[in-house]
Structure formats: C-alpha cells, structure tokens
Amino acid sequence: MRFWGLGVPDYASDYESSNINGEIETELRLPSVDCEVCMMTSGYAGLRSVPFECPEMLRSEMSSNGDRRSALREEHFDLQRRLFEEAGVQGRPFTDIRPGYRFPPLYFDVPSRPRADFLWPFGGLLVSTRIRILLMDLCQEDLATFPVILRKVGGRDAKFPAPIPRTGEPEDIIKESPLLADPSGVGPYYEVIPRHQSKEHRIIELQCDACGWVKTKVVQTEKWNWRMNEDYWQGHSIFYWGGTLHVVVTENVKDALQAARPSNVEFIEM
C-alpha cells in the first residue's frame, strides 16, 4: 500500500500564500481544559474541526475567538459527553474530540478572487465543488464536508507578484484589498474534515491519562520527511497523519484526484 500527502505548493513568499489562500475564523469551538491531574491548560487552538455542527442548545457553552475560556477536566468531560449525545454521534471524550476543536462552518476571508481547486488557509483545507464531489464519491465514509461562508473576497484575481501591505505583514493584505460588494458569485468552497487519523508517528515522551495532553519529541523537522507505512494505517481512504494536521490519502484516491488535474496542490509520496 502506498500513501500520498496532500501538500501545499512552495510559494515564492508568504505574501503569495496569503493572497491566494486567505484565512479562516470560527465562531464556536470547544474550550481549553484545565487538568487537575497533569496541571496543564491545553487545547488545539481551533486548528482542527469536529466533523459535525454544534447542536443549538450547546452553542452558548462553546468558546469563541473572543472568549478564550477554559474548563476543568470533569466539566469538559461532561460537556463532550453531552455534545456526543445531542449530536447523535458515537465518540469518546478526550479521544475522538479534544479541547479547542472548532465547529463548522468556517468564515473565509481572502484578498483575491479564488480560482484554485485547493485552498490552504492556516489550519484548514478548502476545496472547490468538483473536488468535493470527487472526494465524496471516493471517501464518503471517511470524511465530512461543509460549505464555508465567504465573508470578505477580493475583487482581483490572484496575480503575481502578490501585493505587500503597508504594515509588511502578509495577514494584513486583506485589509488593503478592494473587496467584492457581493461575493455570492464566488465558489462555493467546502471545508474537508477527515473523520479518522493514523496511529501516532511521533515519539510521545509523556501523556496524561486524564486529559490526553502529550509531550512529544520531534523526530524530523523537514517538510513531509516522515514515512507512512501500513503499521500506522487504520484502513481509511483519507485521514489525518496521526498527531498532525497533514491530510493523507491512499493511492487510488491520489490517482483519481490527479486525473482531475487540480490546481494549487502537490501530491507527496510518503
């Protein structure tokens, strides 16, 4: 079995990446946890999405970008248990979801009018309609997709070189970009959320049995320098590389995607 990572292209600069891929925000996410066992406050800072929407009756209890609250472990356990129950899904607290996980839908701001099939805002993977249809045909049991809300969209195409904002910060390009008055004709784009992950490839030095917090040793720092083998694989066609946000697919999925000639993505053999 061969595995392939869905990779971000090498851009000429951070300005180019920000101009093409934009940024995402969420209104709802699970709070961080204050664990009385390991004495750590931890959370995933909203970098991974739960593969279902937050039930209406629990939305007031989920922290937003403007409310960085945390909860004690027992409170968090009860919140996760009620979340599974209200959403009607099977899951294990602190295993299938973690403190800080976010909920769809995402809000998407992008300085240029998006045209690519894959978009890579920090912490997210967005795809065009045709790629979403293809992935659902190939991997329906192993992923969830949700339409993103286009909030701010630049009116010009992503041409090179990318504009440089007055502040010099790539994330500020959106603040100086002329925006479309009506972005309804753009997209749609969908967030792709794998439902599963491979076994951990990291070396775990310490793990809290109460909240799942881990201290890990970084084995490799180069891009995609780990190697995936069947010992790590859990039988899914698309999945997160265990312990990371990298998305991996099996060879048949890679071949079908590659045949569609998608833009703004690299396929990296693992």
Summary of the structure (lengths in Angstrom):
residues: 270
radius of gyration: 19.0
end to end distance: 10.6
largest distance: 52.3
contacts: 812
relative contact order: 0.23
helix: 23%
strand: 27%
